[in-house]
Amino acid sequence: MTPNDSAYNSYNPNRGRHSFEIASMVMGILSLLLLCTGVLSIPAGALGILFASLGRKGKNPPGPMGLIGIVFSAIGIVAGTAVTSYAIYTLMTDPSTIEEVRQMYARYGLEMPDYPFFYQQ
């Protein structure tokens, strides 16, 4: 065995790429699982896309796990934005939802502020 045959002297251009692709896939799956919260799905999806882009290493196309991470993350971002938008729309327009929020405020001894964007009864 010569000194040049050592594993320490070998150059691997894909070193670290696999780790970022795994992180991208995990964050994409996590963004889909966090859809029930709406808001938390968006940063998880953004991190998934970031990790996939970091795993590309130059002009190389993403690997299969990186591609899955990009797809899941994009779906998580779009669906998380839709869920959050629908929740805000419902909160602002549905009188029964506003009344439930008022009851929650009253339960904790607080008075709900009268913002002009809340539905007026």
Buried (B, 14 or more C-beta within 10 A) or exposed (E): EEEEEEEEEEEEEEEEBEEBBBBBBBBBBBBBBBBEBBEBBBBBBBBBBBBBEBBBEEEEEBBEBBBBBBBBBBBBBEBBBEBBEEBEEEBEEEEEBBEEEBEEEEEEEEEBEEEEEBEEE
